[in-house]
Amino acid sequence: MRVALIIPTRNAGAHLDRLLPALAEQTLQADEFLVVDSASHDDTVARMRAAGARVEVIEPSQFNHGGTRRWASQQVQADVLIYLTQDAIPANPQSFARLLANLLSEPDIGVAYGRQLPHADAGLLGAQARRFNYPSQSRTKRLADAAELGIKTCFSSDSFAAYRREALEAVGGFPEDVIGSEDAYVAARLLLAGHAVRYAADAEVRHSHDYRVLDEFRRYFDIGVFYGRERWIGQAFGAAGGEGLRYVKAELRTLQGAGALWRIPEVLLRTACKLLGYRLGHLEAHLPCSIKRRLSMFSTYWT
């Protein structure tokens, strides 16, 4: 069984001092290592090639979260595709091997995604986001679980995920043109086609973000655009409203446990910005592109 490792990059230099040693020490080494670089201005391309990667350079305007991953999958000859983002650092030498073992643990699993631990310097809320979405217990999710899990059934993250190529191609591969959430799109397609999604808690990377309030607004605008355009996902798995409320309650419990209740107004402001961004994203068809570029985290998508 051939394995390919695929990493999209853009000025990744700040992460390579940690990423490259972590890749080199993996007990499972990929048969193919492909980097798709969006015309980095730093030494990303040279360092990745020195590490043994085949690097394909594209213009930043050509990058699309779904389309670029789709194109990358067509450039390799492998049965399993491991996708990793440049800021997701394998937490131990067994990360890739354990992810592959989870993918192959049951014959109907189409994708397995790993656990994301917060970086050592992550803020209180950034770390809480990782704990909420990536618990310590592994789970296999199937379409029948939608009654219990709702929209969380098709939650997946290709910041660190392995796909069976055969299953991925059977459901049409990554979408050609999406603003983001391409991993949820593929997971939903796999589930509806009878495949399973595996959360592999023992396959770990370090990956977290400390978003500013405005970043939260822009990120949720893009999420709203995605789910507004892909309404079939909500129809099949349910809306995200209940999950959002559960997330806010978890944040408030985190503040209480840390003795930081003075940050409650911040959490409420962030929640309001997320909700506003999501609602505006759903209405994006009525907005001019000049406005959408200002509201979006992925501004070049609207060019």
N, C-alpha and C positions, 0 to 999 in steps of 0.2 A: 504494500500500500504506500503510494507516494504522497508526501506532504509538502505543501508550498506555504511559505510565510510571506504575507503581503502587508507592506506598511506604506500608507500615504504620508508624505512629508511636505513641510513648508517651513524653512528656516528652523530646523530642529536642533541646531547646535547646542542650545541650552540644556537639552535633555540627553545628548549622546554620551556624555561622560558616565551616566548611570545606565542608559539603555544598552549600549554596545557590550559592556562587560556582562550584563545580565543575559544577553542573548548568547554570548560565547560560552557561558557556563551551563546552558540548558542540556539536560541529559538526552533530550530528543532534539536532534538537529534536522532542520527541514532539508528535503532533497532539492528544493528550489527556494531562493530568497529574492523576492522582487520588491523594489522600492519604486513608487511612483511619486516623483518630486515635482512640485509646482514652482519651478524656476526659483529655487532658493537663492538668496543673496549671500549666505554664509558658506561654511565649508561642509554643509550636509552631504552634498553629492560625493565629494572626494572621500569623506570619512566612511560613508556607506559602502562605496566601491572598495575601499581598503579593507572593510570588514567582510567582503565576499559577496556583497549584494549585486545583482543586476539592477541598474538604475535607469529608469525611463523618465525623461524630463518632459513635462507638458507646460503649456502656458497657464498661469493662474485662472484666466478666463475660461479655460477648458474644464476646470475641475468642477465636479458635481458629486455630492456625497454618494448617490446611487450609481450614476453613470460611470464614474471613475473606478469604483469597485467592480462594476460589471466588466468594464474593459480589462481591468487587471486580471480578472478570473480567466479571461480568454487568452492571456499571454503565457499561461503556465500549463503544464501537463501533470496534473496531480489529482488524486482521489479525494484528498482532504485539503481544504483551504483554511489556513489560520490567518485571521485578520487582526492586526494590532495597530493602535495609534502611537504616534511618536512619543507621547507623554505618558504612556502606560508601561510601567517598568515591572517586568516579571519579579515576583517577590522572593522566589527561591528557584533552585536549579530544576525542580520537578514541575514547574508551572505548565509547560507545553505538554509533557508526557501525561500529566493528570487530566488536562483538558481533552486530549485525544482519547484517553481511556474512558472518560465520561461520554464522549460522542459515540464510541463504539460499544458502550455498555448494554444498549438495547437496539435491536435492528431497525426500529421505526424512528429513531432520533435523527432529525435532520440538521439541527444546530445545537451546539453546546456553548454556553458563554460562562466566563469565569467570574470569580468574586473580585470586586474592586475594593481595596483597602485604601483609606486616606493616606496621603503623603504625611511624613513625620511632622511637617510644619503646617498642616492643614488647620484652618480655623474651626471654631466650635460648630458652626452651621454646615460648613463644607464637609466635616467629618460625619456629622449626623446624616447628611444626604447619602453617604456611602453605606452607613449602617442600615438605613431604612430600605434601600433598594437591593442590598447585597447581604442577606443574613448568613449566619454560620451553618445553616442546614441546606444541603443539596435537595433538589426536587426535579422530577420530570413532569412537565406540563403537557396535557393533551386537550383537545377541543372540549371534552366533557367537563373539564375543570373551569370552564368559563362561567358556569352558574355560581361557583364559589369565588373565583379570582377576578372576574370581570375583565377590564382592559389590561390588568396585570398579567393575564394569561399569555399575551403576545409580547410582553416586555422581554427585551433582549438587548444586548449591547455588543456591537462589533468593535468597540475599543479593545476587546479581547474575546474573540469567538472563533470557533472552528465549525466549518460547514462540510457536510457530505456533498461533494460536487454533484453527484447523480441526483440527489434530492433537490439541491438548489436549482439545477437546470430544469428539472421536471416542473417546477412552479414558475418558470420564466426568468430566474436569476434576479439580480438586483434591479430595481426600477431604473430606467434610463434617466429620468429627470425628476428629482425631488429636492426640496430645500433642506431636508434632513430626515431623521427617523427612518432611514432606509432599513435599519435592522429590525424595527417593529413591523415594517411592511413585509419583509421576507418571512419573519416568524409567523405573522398572521396567515400568509399564503401557505406556509408549510402546515400549520395546524388545520386549516380548512381542507387541505389535500390529504389529511390523515396521518401526517407526520407528528412527531413530538418535539418539544423544545426542552432542553436539559440545562438546568442551572447547576454549575459545578463549583460548589463552595470550597473544595479543596484545591482548586486551580486558581492561584491568586496573583494579582498584579497590584502595584501601587498606582492609583489614579484618582485624583480629586481636583476640584476647582473651588476657589473662593470667589464667587461671583459678586460683583457690585450690584446695587439695586437696579441700575439701568441695564446691566447685563442680563439680569433675571427677566426684566420686561422684554428685551429683544429676543432672548432665547425662547420665551413662551409665545411671542408673536410668531416665530418660525414654527413652533409646535402647533399653534393654532392654524397656521396656513396648511400644514401637512394634514391634520385631521379634518380640516374643512374641505380639502380636496379629496381625501381618501375616506369618505363617509361610510363606505362599506365596512371599515374596521369597527367603528362604533356600533353599527347595526349588528355585526356578528358577535362582538364581545362586550358591548356596553359602553357607556360614557365614563369619563375619567373623574367626574365630580366627587364621588364617594372616596376615591383614592386620595384626592387632594385634601379633603377634610382630615383623613387619617394622618396624612403627612404633617399638616399643621399641628395636630395634637401631639405628634411625636416630637416636633420641634419645641413645643412648649414644655413638654416633660424634660427634654434635654436642658433647657434653660433653668428649669427648677432644680435639676440634679447638680448643675454646675454653679448654683447660686448666682445666676445671671438674669434674674427676672426683670431687671432694668432694661433688658433688650427686647422685651415683649413688643413695644411699639415698632421696633425694627422688623420683627417677624410679621407683624400685621401689615406694615407698609410693603414688605416684600411680597406677601400674599396678595395684596391688592394689585400690585404691579404685575404679578404673574397672571392674575385673572383678567386684568384689563388687556394685557398683551395677547393672551389667548383669544379673548373675544374679538379683538381687532383683527387677529390673524384669520379668524373665521369669516370676517367681512372683507378680506383683502381684495376680492373681485371688484369692489366698489371704490378702491383707492388707486390713485395714480402711481406709477412706478417710482416717481421721484420721492413720494412720501414713503413707499414701502422700503426703498433703499435706506432711508433714515431710521426706520423702525426695526429693521432686520439685523440680526447678528451676522448673517451671511449676505452682506450687501451686494456682492458681485453677482449673486444669483439673479438679481433684477436688472442687470445690464443688458 
